[in-house]
């Protein structure tokens, strides 16, 4: 439990612990820096009994960045058992604004990587972990605006419920309301967005292993699961991310072979949409929605339907990068204009102040939505020598995000006056 401490001027100051933070450590790893020496120094401080809580949390992240996820999570849980409030580095000595991020005890991809969005700004970031069995402190740390950064995953449900119970009495503006984050679940989002003109989102349905086995054996039909389902279909294990276990299944025999290679008991299924462009290539877009307005985050181009930015190998194709640069430059009066009504209505229904959409255009020119979440990494780590068009675009997104925080903080002050 956090306890306020008395500051020299008599005001109440939060008992936070400083840390290097997500953005700086992830950037070091992304740029090929060796994190082992830092890990050894932190381990030595822990062995000496001189490590601060923030250093323990940094050690947890380093372990995860080095591929030691389970070890990192054990360290994180141990740290959070006795300390929950942390401060990330701020670019200025006297911040203009203080933001409180409400996070969950989950792996490094389970909370919004908000540090990237605030890098170089005059905004101070405090992160409060809402931990199972501990909950929120009796006295919240002072802040101008709060934002929920926990995801819609199962592991975050309890943290979101704790925040939701406290939300009606929150002393400052609270963004990304917890009750709305759950709508981003794969099997809820399509219901939320159903019926939006010129927006295509396949029904994503939870099925058991037994149901898939029955389909593969011809005991039930695809349409018995959901009316629009048919071969080819997309299957993925429930709870996985980054394409783990994701497959396009063309027929019953392929489904049987898929199940023989998987151990999971629960899956998501959806109809496959062939969104290849006339040139045979697939184009997948990541949009960042800030305060209801879309911004281009990236564009991936590949000869495969299951695209991620990394497997599109954009860095190795000058032609692909030129197309991505044009997409960003023309975004407001091209892509965003074509899909303005669909994007506006999607933003209204989702209701979150900040979220990310992975999408494409189907062969009828409609906005094809794959998923939406609040935790995808939006960063400015790509080398400007290779991607000179990206830093200006990322700064545009960051400026919109900080402007949103300022606007809500200002509105909160006005309502309190």
N, C-alpha and C positions, 0 to 999 in steps of 0.2 A: 504494500500500500504506500502511496506517495504521501508525503507530509510537507506542507509549506514550511519554509524557513524564513526567519526574519532577515531582511536585507538591511544594509547599513543605514539607509534613509528611513527605515521603519516600515517600508512597504512590504507586502508579502511577495516573496520570490519563489519560483518553483525549484524543486530539488532535482534538477536535470543533470544528466551526465553527458559530456561532450564525446563525439566520435568522429572518425574520419568520414564515414558515411558511404551510402550506396553509390552515389554518382562517382566520387573520386576512385573508389576501389574497383568499380566495374570498368571505368575508363582505363585504369592501369592494366586490367586483365585484357580488355578489348584491344589495346594497343600493343599487346605482347609483353608487357612488363612482368618481371618475376616477383610473385607475391610471397615466395618461400622465405626470404630473409625477414620480411615484416611479420610473417606468421611465427617464425622462431623467436623474434623479439617479444611478441605478445605472449607466447607460451612461457617464456622466461619470466615475464612480469607476473603471470598467473602463478607460476611455481614459487616465486618469491613472496606472493601474497600482496603485491603492490599494484595490481591491475585495477583500473576503474571499470565500472559496468559498461561504459561505452566501448572500451577496448575489448571486452568480452564479446560484445555484439559485433564489432568489427571482425574479430577472430572467427565468429560463426559465419559471417558472410564470405570471408576469405576461403574457409573450408568448402563452402558451396561453390564458389567460383573455381576452385581447384578440382571440382568433381566429387567432393566428399560430402554429399548432401546429408546423409543420415548423421554423420559426426557433427556437421554444422548445426543441424536442428537440435541435437542433444545439448550442445553448448548454448544455443539461443534460449532454449527452455530453462536451462539452469540459471542463466543471467536474468531472464524475465521473472523468475520466481521471487527475486528480491529487489528488482528495480525495473520500472516500466517507462520512465520518461527520459528522452534523449534529445540532444540538440545537434543539428548538423551545422557545418561551417557556413557562415554568412559572409558575403562579399564586402560588407561595410561594418564599421565599428558600432554605428548607431542605426539599427534597422528602422525603416519607416513603418513596417507592419510586422506583426507576429502571427504566424499561422500554426494552428494545432492540427496535426494529422492523426487520425484515429485508426490504428493498425491492429492486425491480428497476429498471433503467434503461428506463423506459417512460413513456408519456404520463400526464398528470395523473389519468386515470381508471383506471390500471392497477395501482395499489396501494391497499390499504385506507386510506381517509382517517381514520386513527386519531386525528389531532389533534382532530377534532370530538368524539370520544368522551371525550377527556381534558381538554377545555377547562374551566378553572376548578378543576381538581382539584389535589391536592397530590402529583401523580405527574409525575416528569420523563421526557420522551420523548427518546431518542436514536434516530436513524434511520441504519442502516448500509446503504448501497447495495451489493448484490452484483453487481459489474460484470464483464462478459465479459473474460476474459484477466487479471483481477486476483483475483477470488474473495474469500475471507475473509482478514482479516489474521492474521498469526501469533499475535498476542495480542489477544483480544477485549476491547472496552471493558467495564469493570465494570458489571454490571447485576443486578437481582434476578429478573427474568423476561424472556423473549424471546418475540416473536410474529412469525410469518411474515405479511407483508402483501402480498407479490407475488401476482398473480392466476394463473388457470389458462390465460392466453393463451399463444400460441406464443412471443411475445417473452420470456416469463418462464421458459421451460422450462430454460434453462441455469442461471439463478440458483437455481431450485428444486432442480435436480440437485446443485448445489454444497452447498446447505444440507442436503439429504437425506444426502449423504455424511458431513457433519460431525455430523449430529443424534445418532447413538448416543453421542457423547462430549461432548455439549453440557454446559457446566458448571452451567447453571441450568435451571429448567423451560422447556421450549420449547413454545409453544402454536401451534395451527393448523399441525400437522405438514405438511411440504412434500409428502410422499407422498400425503396425503389431498386436497390442493387440486386435483390433476388430475382427481379424480372429479366436479368441478363442470362439466366440459365438457358442452356441450349433448348430445352424442351418447354420453356415458357416464352422465349422471345418471339417465336413464330406466331404464337397465339396473340401476343400483344400487337404485332405488326400486321396481322391478317387484314386483308381488305384495303390496304393503302393503294390507291391507283398508281400504276407504273412502278410498283415495287414487288419483286419476286423473292420470297423466302420459303424454301422447302420446309415442310413439316418435319421437325426433328423429334423422334419419339423414343422413349425408353423401352427397351425390350430385354427379356431375360435370355440367358443362354438356351434354355429349354424351348422358348418360342422360335429362336433362330434355327435350332436343330429341327424343329417341326417343319419350318419352311424348307430347309435343305432336303428333308425326307418326303416332301410333298404332302404332309398331313394338313397343313394350312397354307393359304395363299398370302402373298405380300399384302394384298389389299385388306386382309383380315386384321392386320396390324393398324393400318391407316389407309384410307381409300386411295390416296394418291401414290402410294408406295408400289414400286415395280422394279424389276431388273432392267438396267443396272442400278445398283443402290450403293450408298455410302454407309460404311459401318465403322464405328470406333468404340473402344471400351469406354464406359462411363468413368468420368473423373480424370481422364488423361488429357494432356495438352501437347502442343508443339508437334502434332502429327503422330504421336506414339500409338501404334495399332490401327491407324487410319488406313482404310482400303476401299477400293472400288470393286464391288462384287458383281460379276456379269451374269451368273446363273446359279442354280442350286448346287451344282458340283463345286463351284468356286467357294460358295458359302460353307460347305462341309469341310473343304480344305482349310479355309480360314479358321474355323472353329477348332480344328485339330491342332493348330499352331498357337492357340490362345488359351489361357487359363481362367480369364475373367468370367464372372457370372452375369454381369450387367453391361449393356451396350446401348449406344444411340444408333438409330438408323434414319436415313433420309434418302429421298430420290436423288439420283445423280443428274446434274444439269450440265450439259455440254456448252460451256461458255466460250469456246474457241472463237477467235476472230477470223475473218475471211482468209487471213494469211496462215491460218493453222496454229498460231501462237495463242497462248492464254495470257490474259492481263488481269492482274489482281491488284486492288488498291487498298491502302490503309488511310482512312480519314480520321481526323481528330475533331470531335465536336466540342466546342468551347462556348458556353453560354448560348447554345442554340445555333451557332454558326459553324459550318464545316470548313476544315482546313486540310490541304493535301499533306499527308505524312510521307508516304512513299508509293511507288508503283513498281511492281515486279512483273517481268515478262519472261515466259519460259515455254518450252514445247511440251510441258506436262501440266495436268490439271491441278495436282496437289502442290501448289506453289507456296514457298516461303521466300522471303527476300534473300536469304542466304543461298537457297538451292537454285535461285534464278541466275546466280553468278553475274550480277549487274556490273561488278567491278571489272569484269573481263571483256565487256562489250561496249565499245564507244557508241555504237548505234542504239543500243538499249538505253544507255545513259542519256543520249540526246533526246530520246522520246520521253524519258522520265522528266527531264528538265523542261521540255515543252509542256508536259502535263501540269507541272507545278506553276509555270509561268502563266498559262492560260486557264488555270483551274476555275477562277471565279466566274469568268464569262463563257466557259465551255462546259466541263463536267458538272460543276455545281449548278450552273444555270439549267442544263438539261434535266437535272434531277431535283431542282429546287423544291417542288411541291412534295415529292416523296421524302426528301431529307428533312424538310420542315415538319412534316407530320410525324415522321419517325422520332425526331427530337422531342416533339411535344408529348408523344405517348411514352417514351422512355423516361422523360422527366428529370434526368440527371443533368447537373451543371457541366460535367466533364465526362466524356466516355469516348471510346475508340470503336470504329466500325471497319471490319474487313469485308470488302465487297468487290463486285465486278459489274459488267453489263452483260445481260443475257443476249441471245441472238435476235431477240425482238427489241433490243435497245432499252430494256427496263433495268432499273437498279436491282442487281442480284445481291442480296445480303447473306453472307455466310455466318457471321457472328458479330456480337458486340460485347465489349467488356470495359472495365474501368482500370485494368492493370497492365495492358500492353505497354512495352517500353517505347517511349517517344524521346529520342535523344539527338544529340549533336556530335556524335563520336566518329562519324564517317570522315575519312581523310579528305580535306578540302581540295587537295591536289587532284584527286580522282573525281570527287563530287563537288565541284565549285558552286553548283546551284543549290546545294542543300543547306549550308549555314544560314543564308538569308531566309529561307523558308522555315527552318526550325526556330529562328529568332522571332519570326512572325507569330508562330504558335505560342512560344513562351511569353511574348508580350501580351497576347490575347488572354493567356491564363492568369498572368499577374494583374492585368486590368480587371479581370473578372473578380479576383480576390479583393482588389481595392474597392470595386463598386459595391460588393456585398458588405464589406467592412464598413464602408461609408453609410450604406443604408441602415446597417445595424446601429450605428451611432445616432442617426437621425431618429430612429424609432425609439431609442432609449432616452432621447432628450425630452 
